[in-house]
Amino acid sequence: MQLEADKIVHLSYQTSGEDKLFLSDENYIHLLKLYATWLAPVADTYAYCLLPKQIHFLVKIKPEKELFTYLKMNGKFPDETMRFEEIKNLQLIPESPLGTIFSMHLTKQITTFLNEYLVENKQAQIKGGGFSARNIKKLEITADDQLSTAIINIHQKPMVLGEIANFEQWKYSSYAAILSDKPSALKREKVLDLFGSREKYVQAHQTSIATISPLELQDKLHLN
């Protein structure tokens, strides 16, 4: 999995069989706290949704210079005297699947975040015993209409999966947080600007439900 600076990506994971990631409210809250520690410093968050067997984050990776500053402050480079230009041009093994030095560290950041959750929550069991970059899906978003559709799709997943009748009431998604005035690390204003206003944000979510049949929506969200 390669993650590039300044790119918007939908990161997701789904367990197999009956395995569940979350068995209590405390589990959900703990993963969000770990997210704030591991992922928020390297990516801006536009939307998220946590479900018993799925994780979804829609993020924009920070610029390379911000990544460089964060990684250097946290001792990720062997030579602390190296400048940004030197790090940027540092080559990994030719044709490495990890991509650039920044992509390599971003991938480690994500897998460490998820595996730390598993270590601290023994009741969350997944086949294979842990996360790797291979089983985390990445979908790059390249246009505003794709971005707005991705936000709606992520927020509607609890309803489509049958977890709750009204997705607006699902506690562990960013839908309500984007409408709230409470302090948040979410890029709330950017999301609302994308839709045009709070009212249009709500309307777009409701219109999507009204115009797409459950079967069509299920297919659109790439569900089995």
C-alpha positions in Angstrom: 0.0 0.0 0.0 1.5 3.3 -1.1 0.2 6.6 0.5 1.3 9.8 -1.1 1.4 13.3 0.4 -1.6 15.6 -0.4 -3.7 12.7 -1.7 -7.3 12.0 -0.5 -7.9 8.4 0.2 -10.6 6.1 1.6 -8.9 3.6 3.9 -11.0 0.6 5.0 -10.8 -2.8 6.6 -13.3 -5.6 6.9 -13.0 -8.7 9.0 -13.9 -12.1 7.6 -16.5 -14.6 8.8 -17.9 -13.8 12.2 -14.8 -12.0 13.5 -15.6 -8.6 15.1 -13.4 -5.6 15.9 -15.7 -4.0 18.4 -17.7 -5.6 21.2 -18.4 -2.6 23.4 -18.7 1.1 23.4 -15.3 1.3 25.1 -13.7 -0.5 22.1 -15.0 2.1 19.7 -13.9 5.0 21.9 -10.4 3.5 22.4 -9.8 3.1 18.7 -10.7 6.7 18.1 -8.3 7.8 20.8 -5.5 5.7 19.2 -6.5 7.3 15.8 -6.0 10.8 17.3 -2.5 9.7 18.4 -1.3 7.9 15.3 -3.2 9.1 12.3 -4.4 12.6 13.0 -0.8 14.0 13.0 -0.2 12.8 9.4 -3.7 13.1 7.8 -6.7 15.5 7.8 -9.9 13.6 8.5 -13.0 14.3 6.3 -15.2 11.4 7.4 -15.1 8.1 9.4 -17.4 5.2 10.4 -16.7 2.4 12.7 -18.8 -0.8 12.6 -18.6 -4.1 14.4 -16.7 -5.7 11.5 -15.6 -2.7 9.4 -13.4 0.5 9.7 -13.6 3.4 7.3 -11.6 6.6 7.3 -11.6 9.3 4.6 -8.5 11.3 4.9 -6.2 13.7 3.1 -2.5 12.9 3.7 -0.6 16.0 4.9 2.0 17.7 2.7 5.5 16.3 2.6 7.1 19.1 4.6 4.5 18.6 7.4 5.1 14.8 7.3 8.9 15.4 7.4 8.6 17.7 10.5 6.4 15.2 12.3 8.5 12.2 11.5 11.7 14.0 12.3 10.4 15.1 15.7 9.5 11.5 16.5 12.9 10.1 15.6 11.9 8.3 12.5 15.0 9.2 10.5 18.4 7.6 11.4 20.3 10.9 10.9 18.5 13.8 12.7 20.6 16.3 10.8 19.2 15.4 7.4 17.3 18.1 5.7 13.9 17.8 4.0 15.4 17.7 0.5 17.8 14.9 1.5 15.0 12.8 3.0 12.7 13.4 0.1 15.4 12.2 -2.4 16.4 9.2 -0.2 15.8 6.1 -2.3 14.4 2.9 -1.0 15.0 -0.4 -2.7 14.3 0.1 -6.4 10.6 -0.5 -7.3 9.8 -1.0 -3.6 6.1 -1.7 -3.0 6.3 0.7 -0.1 7.0 3.7 -2.5 8.7 6.7 -1.1 10.3 7.1 2.4 7.1 9.1 3.4 4.8 6.3 2.1 6.8 3.7 4.0 6.4 5.6 7.3 2.7 6.3 6.7 2.0 2.6 6.1 3.9 1.7 9.3 1.9 4.4 11.1 -1.4 2.9 10.0 -0.6 -0.7 10.7 0.9 0.2 14.1 -2.2 2.1 15.0 -4.5 -0.8 14.2 -2.3 -3.5 15.8 -1.9 -1.5 19.0 -5.7 -1.5 19.2 -5.7 -5.3 18.9 -3.0 -5.7 21.5 -4.9 -3.6 24.0 -8.3 -5.1 23.3 -7.9 -8.9 23.5 -11.6 -9.5 22.8 -11.2 -8.0 19.3 -10.1 -11.0 17.3 -9.4 -11.2 13.6 -8.1 -14.1 11.6 -4.3 -14.0 11.1 -3.8 -12.3 14.5 -3.1 -8.8 13.2 -3.2 -6.2 10.5 -0.9 -5.8 7.6 -0.8 -3.3 4.8 -2.1 -6.0 2.4 -5.5 -6.3 4.1 -6.2 -2.6 4.4 -8.0 -1.3 1.3 -7.1 2.1 -0.2 -9.3 4.0 -2.7 -7.9 7.3 -4.0 -10.4 10.2 -4.4 -9.5 12.6 -7.3 -12.6 14.8 -7.8 -15.1 16.8 -5.6 -18.1 14.7 -6.7 -16.2 11.5 -5.8 -15.4 13.1 -2.4 -19.0 14.1 -1.6 -20.2 10.6 -2.7 -17.6 8.9 -0.6 -18.6 10.9 2.5 -22.3 10.0 2.0 -21.4 6.3 1.4 -19.3 6.1 4.5 -22.0 7.7 6.7 -24.8 5.4 5.3 -22.9 2.2 5.9 -24.5 1.4 9.3 -28.0 1.5 7.7 -27.0 -0.5 4.6 -25.4 -3.2 6.7 -28.5 -3.4 8.9 -26.8 -2.2 12.1 -29.4 0.5 12.6 -32.6 1.8 10.8 -31.4 5.4 10.6 -27.8 6.1 9.9 -28.0 9.5 11.5 -28.3 7.8 14.9 -25.2 5.7 14.6 -22.8 6.9 17.3 -19.5 6.0 15.7 -19.5 7.9 12.5 -18.7 11.5 11.7 -22.1 12.4 10.3 -23.4 14.2 13.4 -20.0 15.5 14.4 -19.8 17.4 11.2 -23.1 19.2 12.0 -22.0 19.8 15.6 -20.4 23.0 17.0 -18.3 21.1 19.5 -14.5 21.1 19.1 -13.4 18.5 16.6 -10.3 17.4 14.7 -12.5 16.7 11.7 -12.1 19.1 8.7 -15.8 20.1 9.3 -15.7 23.4 7.4 -14.1 21.8 4.4 -16.8 19.1 4.3 -19.6 21.6 4.7 -18.1 23.9 2.1 -18.0 20.9 -0.3 -21.7 20.5 0.0 -22.5 24.2 0.2 -24.1 24.4 3.7 -25.3 22.4 6.6 -28.7 22.2 5.1 -27.4 20.9 1.7 -25.1 18.4 3.6 -28.2 16.9 5.3 -30.3 17.1 2.1 -27.6 15.3 0.0 -27.5 12.4 2.5 -31.3 12.1 2.5 -31.6 12.5 -1.3 -29.1 9.6 -1.8 -31.3 7.3 0.3 -34.5 8.4 -1.5 -33.2 7.9 -5.0 -31.1 4.7 -4.7 -32.8 1.3 -3.9 -31.2 -0.8 -1.0 -29.9 -3.3 -3.6 -28.3 -0.5 -5.7 -26.8 1.2 -2.7 -25.4 -2.1 -1.4 -23.7 -2.6 -4.8 -22.5 1.0 -4.8 -20.8 0.5 -1.4 -19.1 -2.7 -2.7 -20.7 -4.9 -0.1 -21.0 -8.7 -0.4 
